[in-house]
Amino acid sequence: MMLFFIGVATGIATFIGGSLALRLKDNLHLILGFTAGALLAVAFFDLLPEALSLGKNFYTPLTITGVLAFGFVVYMMLDRAVLGRETTARGHVGAGSLTFHSFLDGLAIGFAFQVSAAVGAVVTTAVLVHDFSDGINTVNLSLAGGTNARAARRWLLADALAPLVGIGVASLIAVPEQFLAIILALFSGFFLYIGASELLPESYHNHPRFWTSVLTVLGMVVMYVAIRMAG
């Protein structure tokens, strides 16, 4: 029952962040700047270190960073081969990748509580502090990719429910640490590409670069501080 309420709490945090992004969509370029920084920070300071930690007994650091680079290249090729067209596919795939990341967050919470309550509490705190930003990121990726507000709300709802689904799945199966490490490294590459190649250029387009740059740095700093406090 406690894990159920934790899943609900992560969903609420995600939904609040995404709802804020929808209300402020007229200032989307500023939000995109902040989101780019936050997404890059999640990849650099959360996903990659966790992948290295989980995989240290199974892989070399070069292998983990190689998987990250593979994820970056895979998303780049997908973006150029399929999503480069003027369709809403870009928004759906970007938001979908974040929704799957939230599902992994739920898995991480469930597996951590299988180890101990203390480890579970630490992982839960780490997930909660960045789920608010995840909601913003999901809406922004959806809107920036050409979807409408209704589709963005649907992705936000899916993202809010994903951690609860992940917690439920974790109670049924056990995923080896080395497999989870590969998944986290792969998604680090995805998020680095999305942040650097999509959100940053979109935030700069026809808008003052000073404030978007400030918001990007602020997004990185806020996420870095939140992750350090959670750790």
C-alpha positions in Angstrom: 0.0 0.0 0.0 2.9 2.4 0.8 4.3 1.8 -2.7 0.9 2.6 -4.2 0.9 6.0 -2.5 4.4 6.7 -3.5 3.4 6.0 -7.1 0.5 8.4 -6.8 2.8 11.1 -5.3 5.2 10.9 -8.2 2.3 11.1 -10.7 0.9 14.2 -8.9 4.4 15.9 -9.1 4.6 15.1 -12.8 1.1 16.3 -13.5 1.6 19.6 -11.7 4.8 20.3 -13.6 3.1 19.6 -17.0 0.0 21.6 -16.2 2.3 24.6 -15.5 3.9 24.2 -18.8 0.6 24.1 -20.6 -0.5 27.4 -18.9 2.7 29.1 -19.8 2.9 27.9 -23.4 2.9 31.5 -24.7 6.4 31.8 -23.1 7.4 28.4 -24.4 10.8 29.5 -25.6 11.8 30.4 -22.0 10.4 27.1 -20.7 12.2 25.2 -23.4 15.4 26.8 -22.4 14.9 25.8 -18.8 13.8 22.3 -19.9 16.9 21.8 -22.1 19.1 22.5 -19.1 17.0 20.3 -16.8 17.1 17.4 -19.3 20.8 17.7 -19.8 21.3 17.7 -16.1 19.2 14.6 -15.6 21.4 12.8 -18.2 24.7 14.0 -16.8 24.0 14.0 -13.0 21.3 11.3 -12.6 21.0 8.7 -15.3 24.6 8.3 -16.2 26.0 8.2 -12.7 23.3 5.7 -11.7 24.1 3.5 -14.8 27.8 3.6 -13.9 27.0 2.6 -10.3 24.7 -0.2 -11.2 27.0 -1.6 -13.9 30.3 -1.3 -12.1 30.4 -5.0 -11.3 29.5 -6.0 -14.8 30.9 -3.5 -17.3 33.8 -1.1 -17.7 33.0 2.7 -17.7 33.9 2.7 -21.3 31.2 0.2 -22.1 28.6 2.3 -20.3 29.6 5.5 -22.0 29.7 3.5 -25.3 26.0 2.6 -24.7 25.3 6.2 -24.0 26.9 7.2 -27.4 24.9 4.4 -29.1 21.7 5.8 -27.7 22.7 9.3 -28.9 23.3 8.1 -32.4 20.2 5.9 -32.5 18.0 8.8 -31.6 19.8 11.1 -34.1 19.2 8.6 -36.9 15.6 8.1 -35.9 15.1 11.9 -35.7 16.7 12.5 -39.2 15.2 9.5 -41.0 11.6 9.6 -39.6 11.0 12.6 -37.4 12.6 15.2 -39.5 9.4 15.5 -41.5 6.8 18.1 -40.6 4.6 15.7 -38.7 3.6 15.3 -35.0 5.8 12.1 -34.8 8.6 14.0 -33.2 6.5 15.2 -30.4 5.0 11.8 -29.7 8.4 10.0 -29.7 10.0 12.6 -27.5 7.2 12.6 -25.0 7.0 8.8 -25.2 10.7 8.4 -24.3 10.2 10.5 -21.2 7.1 8.5 -20.3 9.2 5.3 -20.6 11.8 7.0 -18.4 9.1 7.6 -15.8 8.2 3.9 -16.0 11.8 3.1 -15.3 11.6 5.4 -12.3 8.8 3.3 -11.0 10.8 0.1 -11.5 13.7 1.7 -9.7 11.5 2.5 -6.7 10.0 -1.0 -6.6 13.3 -2.7 -6.9 14.9 -0.5 -4.3 12.3 -1.3 -1.7 13.0 -5.0 -2.4 16.6 -4.3 -1.1 15.6 -2.3 2.0 13.3 0.4 3.2 16.2 2.8 3.5 17.4 2.3 0.0 13.8 2.6 -1.2 13.4 5.9 0.6 16.5 7.4 -1.0 15.5 6.3 -4.5 11.9 7.7 -4.0 13.3 11.1 -2.9 15.5 11.2 -6.0 12.5 10.4 -8.3 10.2 12.9 -6.6 12.6 15.8 -6.9 12.8 15.6 -10.7 9.3 14.3 -11.5 8.0 17.9 -11.4 10.5 18.7 -14.2 9.6 15.5 -16.0 6.1 16.8 -16.3 7.3 20.1 -17.8 9.7 18.2 -20.1 7.0 15.8 -21.4 4.6 18.7 -22.3 7.3 20.8 -23.9 8.7 17.9 -26.0 5.1 17.1 -27.2 4.3 20.7 -28.1 7.7 21.4 -29.6 7.3 18.4 -31.8 4.1 19.8 -33.3 1.4 18.1 -31.3 -1.6 20.1 -30.0 -2.5 20.8 -26.3 -4.9 17.8 -26.2 -2.2 15.4 -27.2 0.2 17.0 -24.8 -2.3 16.5 -21.9 -2.7 12.8 -22.9 1.1 12.3 -22.8 1.2 14.1 -19.5 -1.4 11.8 -18.1 0.5 8.8 -19.4 3.7 10.1 -17.9 2.0 10.7 -14.5 0.7 7.1 -14.4 3.9 5.5 -15.7 5.8 5.4 -12.3 2.8 3.7 -10.7 2.8 1.1 -13.5 6.5 0.6 -13.0 6.1 0.0 -9.3 3.5 -2.6 -10.1 5.7 -4.4 -12.6 8.6 -4.4 -10.2 6.6 -6.3 -7.7 6.1 -9.1 -10.2 9.6 -9.4 -11.8 13.2 -8.9 -11.0 15.4 -7.2 -13.6 19.1 -7.8 -13.3 21.2 -4.7 -12.3 23.3 -5.0 -15.4 20.3 -4.8 -17.7 18.9 -1.8 -15.9 22.4 -0.1 -16.2 22.3 -0.5 -19.9 18.8 1.0 -20.1 19.8 4.0 -18.1 22.9 4.6 -20.2 20.8 4.2 -23.4 18.3 6.8 -22.2 21.1 9.1 -21.1 22.1 9.2 -24.8 18.5 9.8 -25.9 18.1 12.8 -23.5 21.5 14.3 -24.4 20.4 14.4 -28.0 16.9 15.7 -27.2 18.3 18.5 -25.0 21.3 19.5 -27.1 19.9 19.0 -30.6 16.2 19.8 -30.3 15.3 21.9 -27.2 18.3 24.2 -27.2 17.9 25.2 -30.9 14.1 25.5 -30.5 14.4 27.8 -27.5 16.8 30.1 -29.4 14.7 30.4 -32.5 13.6 34.0 -33.0 13.9 34.8 -29.3 16.4 36.7 -27.2 19.3 34.4 -26.5 20.3 36.0 -23.3 17.3 35.0 -21.3 17.0 31.5 -22.9 20.6 31.0 -22.0 20.1 32.1 -18.5 17.1 29.7 -18.2 19.1 26.8 -19.6 21.9 27.3 -17.0 19.2 27.8 -14.3 17.6 24.5 -15.3 20.9 22.6 -15.0 21.7 24.2 -11.7 18.3 23.5 -10.2 18.4 19.9 -11.2 22.0 19.5 -10.0 21.1 20.9 -6.6 17.9 18.7 -6.4 19.8 15.5 -7.3 22.6 16.3 -4.9 20.1 17.0 -2.1 18.3 13.7 -2.9 21.5 11.8 -2.8 
